[in-house]
Amino acid sequence: MEYRRMGSSDLEVSAIGFGCWEMGGGYGPFAAQEVIAAIHRALDLGVTLFDTARSYGRGASEELLAQGLGARRQDAIIVTKGGLATRPGQLDTKPRLPGRRPSGRDSRYDSLIADCEDCLRSLNTDYVDLFLIHHPDVETPFAESMQALNDLLAAGKTRYVGVSNFEAAQLRESRVYAPLITNQVGYNLFDRRWEYEMFPTAQELDVGIMAYGPLSHGLLTGTFSAGMSFEADDWRRAGNMKGQELFTPENAATNLAVVERLQGVARGLGATLPQLAIAWVLAHEQVDVALCGTRRPAEIEDSVAAVHVALGPEAHREIEEIMTGAVGLADTLPSSETRVPYPAPSVA
């Protein structure tokens, strides 16, 4: 395993992170015991960072992670997130700015404190290693939200703090008020939107990057096929992946052809397609961790091997040429008002 410092902090983490979004539901059914076996395998392989969130099944992902870690909690760096409404009636008292539609986000001081307490109960731990605000809540002053993070630090509820999905200006303002060490954002071969403006800002502020979705939410696994259908509760069913029309009926065949060409590059390097995609993400100097969604031991075994894939200049050039054929990409980020749905879990 390869280990990296997160931002300018002294927190050392595995370059491959165990992503727990899928454990909360929304990616079709899964077997809990298989997930637990994957967690054990990850620890054995040297994976230290496990990323979850309160909104992943309203605590279901956190609870399953706690079961999997068990007595090995001290071997893990647990990252979780708050700031989305997960309690009944949570938003009833939240003031609304004129003309602004509900976003489901709540980073008021009291809400973040309560979120962290909920997370600790679900994770069966006295503290988390890193607590993030999941999405920017533009209806709450960032100074208020950052004060909550500072007080959680002071109380020993978390060792470090950060944010997720914060745009450059939002990150810059927030960093004034709290010692943020990371911004967790989506980043993969099909989605480079955060790289354009936010990455340079993060570098200037000594804030690291946690990259989620390195496999483009399944498209870069090489398992998608034309005309395939997703489970009814799978958020990818519409073909829209985080604001990009990557797998809609009109774009699927073209992007699958791109994926097939990438498969050829991977084979030439003696790697799998997922390993190639993860290695590409880790090659960016700003990225500290590639978060790999995992529900089976074989998946984490394949992901970990990506740290040994060396992408030289020729491979990078070939990849860039292939990616010019991708369609359905977006140049700009979704509006900060876009609400991200987190369905109830489906566990077999």
N, C-alpha and C positions, 0 to 999 in steps of 0.2 A: 504494500500500500504506500501511497505517497501522501505526505502531510504538508499542510500549508497554514501560515498565519492568517487569521481573518482580519483584513484591513491592516491597521497599524496597531492592533491589540496584541496581547500576549496569548490569545486563545488559539491553540493549534488544533486543527481539525483534519479529518481524512478528506482527500480531494473528491472522493466519491461519497455522496450522502445518500442515506436511505430515505426516500420520499414516501410519506405515509398518507398522501391525499387519497390514493386508491383504496386504502383501508377504511375510509369513511363512507364509501358508497359512491355511486355515480359512474362506475366503470364496469357494470355488470356484476353478477354474483361471484363470490369467492369463498374459499374454505378458511376459517379462522386458524385452524391448526397448521395449515400450510404457510400462512403468514408468520405465525410464531416460529416455525422451523426456519423461515427465511431470515428472521431477526437473529436467531442463534447463529446461522451460517454467516451472516454479515459480521457479527462480532468476532467470530473465529477468523475471518479473513482480514481483520484489522479495520473494518469500518467503525468509526467512532460517532459520526454525526447522524442523528435521526430527526427528521423534520416533520412536524405534525401541526395541527391547528385546532382551536376550539370549534371552528365552523365545519370541520371535516366530520360530518355526521353528528354534529352537536355533542362532541365528546367521544363518539364511538371509536374514532381513530386513536385518540389518546388512551382510551381504556385498553384497546387491543395492544398498543405499544407497551403499556405498563405490564400486561400479562406476559408479553414476549421477553421483555428485559428481565423481569423477576429480580432475582438476587444479583444480577449483573448490571444493575442500574449504574453503579459507580464506573463501569467501563464505557458508558455512553455519554455523549454530549447531546442533551435533549433541547431541541428548538421547538417552540410552539408560538402560536400567534393569537392575538385577540383583536378587538376593534370592529367586529361584525356582530349584528344583533343575533343572539342565540337564546335569550331568555324571554319567556312570554311577557308581553306588554313592555318590553325594554324601551321601545321608541315612543311610547305614549306621551312621555313628558319632554321629549326632545324638541326644542324650538326649530322651526323651519324658516329658511331664508325665503323671501318672496319670490315666487315663480320657479322654485327649485323642486324637482320631483324627489320622492323618497329614494334613498340609495341603499338602505339596509346597513349603513355604516354608522358606528357609534364609538368615537374615541374621546368622549367626555371623560374627565378625570375619574369619577366614581365608577363609570362603566369599565374602564380599563383595569382598575383595581379589582373589581368583581370578576372580570374575565380571567385574570391571572389566578385568583383564588379557585375559580371553577376548574381551570386547567390543572392546578396542583392536585385537586381532589381526584380528577379523572386519571391523572398520571401516577397517583399514589406516591407522591414525592413531596419533600419539604421545599424544594427549590427547582427551578429550571436553569439550564446553563445560558440560554439566550431567549429572550422574550421579544417578539416583534409586533408591531402594529400592522395588521394584514393588508389594509387598503387605506389610502388617505381619506380622512373625513374632513371635507372642506367647510363643513358647517360648524366645526369646532376649532377654535384657535390652536395652532400647532403648539404654542407655548403651554397651553393647558394640558394637551396630550403628552408632551415631553416631560412635564412636571410629574405626571403619573409614572412614567418610566423611571425618572430619577428616584422617586419615592419607593418604587419596587426594588430598585438597586439598594437603596439605603436600608430597607427592611430585610434584605437577604433573600427575597423571593426569587430573584434572578441574578445571575452573575454578570451578564452583559445584556445590552439592549440594542435593538435595531428596528428597521422598518421593512416594508414589502410593497412593491408596486408604487413607489413614490417617484414622481417625475423630478427632473433636475432642480427646478426652482423650489419644489416642496422639500426636497432633501437638503438643499442649502439652508433654507429657513429653519428647518427642524434641527439641523446639526448645531446651530447656535445655542440651543437650549439643552441638549442632551448628548452624551458621549456615544453616539451611534457608531457601531462597528461594521454594519452591513446593510445592504438593500437587496432584498430577494426579488428577482424579476424573471420573467420568461425569456429564454434565450436559446436559440437553436438555428440550424442551417436555414430553415424556412422563415424564421422570425428574428430579425436583428434590430427591431425598432428601438429598443432601449440603448443600443450601442451608439446611436447617432449623437445624442445630447447628454443623456444621463451618465454614461460610462466616464466621459471626461470629467464631469462634475464630481463623481464619486472618487476618481483618482486624485483630483485636487484636494478633496476633503479627507483623504486617507480612509475612505469607507470602502470595504470590500464588496464583492458581488457574490451572491448565492444564485446560481442559475437553475431555475426549474424548467421542466419540459424539454430536456435536451434531445429527446426522441420525438419531438413535435407531437406529443400526446398520442403516440402509437404509430404515426405515419412513417417514422424512420426505424421501425422495428423490422420492416420488410414482410410483415404478415398481413397487410391490407391488400385487398383485391378489388377490382372493378365490380360494382354492383353489390358489394357486401353490405350487410345491414347490422346495426348495433342494437343492443338490448333496449327495451323501452325506457329504462331509467338511465341510459347512458347519455351524458351531456353532449357527446360528439355526434349524436344521431343526425343533426341537421347539417353536418359537414363544415360548420363554422367553428374554427379553433382559435379562441381568444381574439375575435375580430378579424380573422382572415378566412377567406372562402377556399380553404385548401382541399376539402374533400366533398364539395358539392357535386352534383351530377355533371355539371358542365366542366369542372376542373379536375375531377378525380383521375381520369385516364392520363392526362398530361403530367400530373404530379407523380403518378405511379411510374411513368416512364423515367422521370428524373430519379426516383428512388432506385429503379433498376440499374441505371448507369452508376449511381453511387455504390450499389452492391459490387459492381465490377472493380471500383477503386479499392473497396474494402478487401476483396479477394486478392487483389494484387499486393496488398500489404500483409496478407495472412491474418486478417481480422474479420470479425463479423460486422454487419452494417451498424448495429447499435454501438459497438465499440468505436467505429469510425466517427459516428455522430458525437459521442461523448468526448472522444479525444479532441475533436475540433473545438468543442466548447471549452475544454480545459486549456487549450492552447492560447486562449486570450489571457493576457497578463493580468487583467483586472478580475478574472474569475477565480475565486478561492475554492468553491465547491460546485460540483455538478450533482444536482438532486435527481436521483433515478427512482422513479416510481416502481415499487417492488411488492409482489405478493407471493413469489415462489423462490425457493433457494436457487434454482438454475438461473433466474433473472439476475440476482445479485452477483452470482459467480461470473456471469458474462460481463456485467457492468464493471466489476473490479478490474478485470483484465484490460480495460481501456487505458489504464494509466501506463501500460507498457507499449501502447501504439504510438509510434513516432511519425508525425506528419511533417515531411520535409517540404521544401519550397515547391517541388514539382507536384506533389500530391495536393498542396494547397491551390496551386494554379488550376489543376484539373478539376478540383471540387468547385472552384469559383466559376469555371466555364460551364460546368454542368448545371449549376444553380441558376444560370441566366435563363434556363428554360422553364423555371417554376412559374406557376400562375396562381392568381388569387391572393397574392401577398398584399399587405398594406404598408404604406410608407409612414403613417403616423399612428400613434398610440390611440386606443379607445378612449373616449371621454372619461374623465375621472368620476363622472356620474354613473357610469355603467355598472350595474349591479351584477355580481358574479354569483350564480346559483350553486348551492351545495346541497344536493339531494340527500334524503335519508338513506342509511346504509342498507345493503342487501347482502346478508351473510348466510352462507350455506353451512 
